[in-house]
Amino acid sequence: MENIVIGIEGTVGAGKTSICRKLLDKIENSIILHGGNIYRAIVYGMAKSPKVNKKEKLDAFEIMKDLGIEIKLEDRETVIYMNGKKLEEKDLQSQKASMAVSQVSNIANNEKLYQFGKFLIDSFRSDYNIILSSRDIVKMYPDVTYHFFIDASLEERTNRKYMQYNKEIPKEQIKEMIQKRDELQEKSGYYKIYPQTKIIDVTDCKSVEQATEMVLENMKETIANGI
């Protein structure tokens, strides 16, 4: 039986990564491919490299090569190395990095990066079921088996980010940041809903487990309907 690819994307702060990690426990022989962290690593590296910052035209794939970015598999999840040094998730997921990624996505030429992403997915898919957390999944990988768009109310997403940042950033500031990132993501075309997309609203979910069960139930419905 062919291995599957479960594409997970959605609005800022809706809990995509947490759902992916719960799915890892539910789906046999699976790994998480953190596509978004590749972009975050590029932006992180740009901030550290004056040479890259001087580039007038942003080719995401070329910058990835310039920075010596490598994707490796550790504990069933992809991790990012830059010139042999592992990048910590707390740096890639910081508020500053998150906003920078949303801004860069408006000016980046992603074509080569998407080609690389497809190659990477196909390479892992030969051995594993893939839980893919990324942006623009259907455009990058049309052969995705399931495509889910995770959403929640602005208030709920603000509360979740507030907790993620250990209550160190005022809620109103977080809310404004989410609204700005939403706007930038929409301009980049990353909130597009395709015919095969299943929208999962997790606003009323009391736990990550409950949200994950919603995804799994929709997978069963898709199979039952022969889609």
C-alpha positions, -999 to +999 in steps of 0.1 A: +000+000+000+013+034-010+024+057+018+002+088+024+009+125+027-013+145+052-010+182+045-017+205+075-018+242+071-040+270+084-042+304+101-016+318+125-018+303+160-045+277+152-023+249+166-010+232+134+023+220+149+006+206+180-019+187+158+009+173+137+027+160+168-004+143+180-010+127+146+025+113+148+013+092+177-018+080+158-004+071+124+020+042+120+053+046+103+049+084+101+072+114+103+066+151+104+081+172+077+082+208+090+081+227+057+076+261+073+108+257+093+128+256+061+115+291+053+121+302+089+157+290+087+163+310+055+150+342+072+170+334+103+201+330+082+194+362+063+193+381+095+227+367+105+244+371+071+253+406+057+262+389+024+227+375+019+210+407+031+226+425+002+208+404-024+183+425-043+162+396-056+152+369-032+155+334-046+146+313-016+163+281-029+196+299-038+197+315-004+191+282+012+222+268-005+242+299+003+235+295+040+244+258+040+210+247+051+204+210+055+173+190+064+178+159+086+154+135+103+157+132+141+131+115+164+107+112+135+107+149+127+127+170+103+152+194+118+173+222+102+211+225+103+229+256+091+266+251+083+266+220+105+249+236+135+214+227+145+189+255+146+167+255+178+130+256+173+126+284+199+146+306+176+127+296+145+094+300+162+101+334+178+077+363+173+104+382+153+111+352+130+074+346+125+067+381+113+098+382+091+087+350+074+053+365+066+070+396+051+096+376+031+069+354+015+056+385-003+089+391-022+103+356-025+106+335-057+095+302-044+095+281-076+128+264-070+121+259-033+088+242-042+106+219-066+130+210-038+101+205-014+084+181-038+117+162-042+121+160-004+085+148+001+089+121-025+122+110-010+107+105+025+074+091+011+092+061-003+098+050+034+073+068+055+038+082+058+043+120+059+026+146+081+034+177+062+032+211+080+038+238+054+023+266+033+008+264-002+008+226+001-015+218-029+005+240-052+038+226-041+026+190-039-006+183-059-004+146-050-011+152-013-034+125+000-053+147+025-053+185+028-065+201+060-068+238+068-068+244+105-087+275+117-098+291+150-113+325+161-089+354+165-096+355+202-087+318+206-055+321+185-044+352+205-049+332+238-029+303+225+000+325+213-001+343+246+005+310+264+032+300+239+051+332+246+048+324+284+026+355+289+056+377+284+040+397+255+007+417+260-023+401+245-032+432+225+003+432+209-001+395+200-035+401+185-021+429+163+008+406+153-016+378+143-038+402+123-008+415+105+006+381+097-029+369+085-029+399+061+005+391+048-003+354+044-034+362+025-015+385+002+010+357-005-019+334-015-012+310+014-048+308+027-062+294-005-089+267-002-089+240-028-117+216-038-100+188-018-093+210+012-111+201+045-115+231+068-112+222+105-124+248+130-108+240+163-121+271+182-142+251+206-117+222+211-106+219+247-074+200+239-050+192+211-063+156+214-098+167+205-086+188+176-065+159+163-096+136+165-114+160+142-087+156+116-088+118+119-126+117+116-124+137+084-098+113+070-123+085+077-150+104+059-128+110+029-120+073+026-157+064+031-167+088+003-140+074-020-124+108-024 
